Amino acid sequence: MKFSEFNSFIKGEKVLLETSQNFDSIEEVFSKFKESIEKEKYRAAIVLVLFTAEWCPPCRRLKNILFNEGLWKDLCKSFKEIFKKMIHENLENVLKDKLDFPSIKKFLLSKYTSPEKCVNFLTEMMNSNIVLITCVANVGGEANNAEKKLATTLGVRSLPSLGCFLLTKKTTMKNVFFENGFKGVNNAKEELGTILNEVYKKCANCCTEEILEEYAKENL
């Protein structure tokens, strides 16, 4: 699997895997992701994969809009602000019993002089320990088995499409979101903005459930 685009946007713009690397299987790709996030001491990685093909005219138009005009980078940079807000809202809802995470609530009530300070602490901790990774997978023509298998596993029926996965130390790959095709490439900014907001919300919910609960249990 050879990524034509690959970047992370949270702590600087460190590339966790080189774009020239080739992989023989999906398992190897996500294994390398996990090694990278553990080495950098991240608690999790959110991986956005844009599926395209060289023979696909809408894909070429979308890639031009996203990469040559800088839209993809701008949209991904909004991740930190949106993710932080959603984690903060989830923690406040735990305190208000709108979300049922007993370990998190116990941690919030026991560790700091006020639950509100603990909410702020956990929000900042999560925001600095989650990395967003983006990549493009070419699934047409010269695509290798890993790219084709990933597309088949997700049920890619039209291009371009967008997938999102959550990787943690315990989870090899959790499919968070999948958008099969874009309704209008010419409205890419509005459509991608809406899609990514939904992606980040689901990621924040998954991270609250899987990572914050685990962190609270470890530190009680």
N, C-alpha and C positions, 0 to 999 in steps of 0.2 A: 504494500500500500504506500504510494508515494504522494505526499501532500504537496499541492502546489501553493498553498497558503497556510501559514501556521504561526500564530502569535498568542501571547498572553498579555492582558492589559491591566492587571491590578497592581502588582509591584513593578513599576517601570514597564518595560516591554521585553522582558526576558523570554527568549525562545527556549522552551523546555525540551523540545525535540528538534533536531535539524531537519529542514525541509527536504534534504537529499536522501534521508533514510528510507529504505524500502523494508516492508514487512510482509511476511508470508501468510499471516492470519490475523483475524480480528483480535483473537486472544493475545497475540504478541503485541499488537498496537496498544491495547488497554493495559497490558502488563507493564509496558514501557511508560505509559502515562502514570501508573501507580508508583513506579520506582521514582519518577521525577518529582511527583508531589511529596513523597515521603522524604526524599533527599532535601527538598527545599523547605521541609517541615510545614507543609500545608495540611490542613485537616481534610480537605476535599478539593476536587476539581470539577468544574462544570464545563462540559465539552460540547460546543456547537459545531455541527458538521453540515456544511452546505453541499448538497449533491448536485453535480452538474455533468455535462458531457460536451465535448468539442463540437459534435455534429448538431447540437441543439441551439437554434438561433435565439430563443428567449434566454437561455443560459448565458450566451455571450453578451447579450444586452444587459442582463442583470449584473454579471461580473464587472462590466464596464462601469455601471452606475455605482456598484458597491466599492470597487477597489480604485479605479482611476479617479473617481470623484470623491473618494474618502468617506462615503456614507457608512460603510460597514464599521470602520474604525470609530466613527462618531457614535454610532448606535451601541457598540460594545462598550465604549467608555462610559456610557450612561449606566452600565451594570452596577458599578460600585454604589452610586447614590440610591438607585432603586432597590437593590438588594438590602442595603443597610436599613432603609425605611421599612421594608417588609419584615425583616427580622425583628426590628424594634416593635412593630405593631403586633407580631405574633407573641412576643414576650409580654407585652402589656395585656394581651388577651388571655395569656396563661394566668396572670395575676387576677384578672376579672372572672376567671372560671369559664371563659368563652372557648378556651382550648384546654383539653385535658391531658396535661403532661405532668404527672405527680412529682417526678424527680426534679424537673426544672423548677416547679413551684416551690418545692421544699428548699432547693438551693437558693432561689431568689429571696426567700423569707429568712434564711439562716446565716448567710455568709457576709452580709454587709449591713451597715448601719441603717440603710433603708432599701427596700426592694427596688425603688426607682434607680438608685445608684448601681445596683446589680444589673438591672436591665441595660443601663448604659454601658457597663463593663462588658457584658456578654455580647451586646451588639457590636462594639468595637472589636472584640476578640474574633467574632465570626467574620467580620468584614475584612480583617487583615489576614485571615487564615484560609480563605477560599480563593482559589485562582480560577479565572475564566480563560479557557483555551478555545481558539477558533481554528477551523481548518476547512479546506475544500477537498472533497473526494470526487474524482472524475470517474464516473461509472459507465462510460461509454467507450466503445472501440478498444483501446489499449488497456483498459482497466484490468487489474490483476484479480485473483480470486478473492482476496480479502475485501477489496472494495465492492465487488459484485455480491459477495456473501452478506456484507453489511446491508447493502441496498435490498437484497432479497429478504433478509431477516426482518427488516422494518416494513416491507411491503411497498417499496418505492414504485409507484405506478406512473408518475409523471415528473418531469423535470422543468425547472429546478425545484428541489425540495429541501426542507430543513429538519434536522434531527437534533435532539439535545439529550445528553447523558450525564448522570451524576456518578462520580467515582469517589469512594471513600476507602479507608484502610480495610474495612470489612466487606465492602461491596465492589465486585469487579466491574460491574456495569449495570446501572439502573436507567432504563428508558424513561425519561421525564416527559418528553413532548415530541410530537412528530407532526409536521405540516406537509401533506402530500400535494406539492405543487403550489404555485402562487397564482392568485386570481388575475392579477394584472401587473406585469413587469414594469409598466410605465408609472404605476403608483407604488413603486417599491418602498419608498421612504415611509409612507403612511402605513402600508401593510406590514412591513418588517417592524416598524415601531410598535404596532399593536401586538404582533406575534411575540416579540421579545419581552414586552411587558408581561404577557401571559407566561412565557417561559420562566422569567425571573421570579414570578409569584410562585409557580409550582416548585422551583428550585428552593426558594426560601422555606416553603412548607416542608419539603423533604429534608432540608438541613436542620430545621427545628426538630423534626421527629427523630432523625437518625443520629445527628451529630451533637446537638445540644443536649438531648436526653442522655447520650453516652457520656458527654463531658460532665454533666451534673452528677451522674452516678459515680464517676471517677473521683470527684472532688468533694463529695458529701462526707 
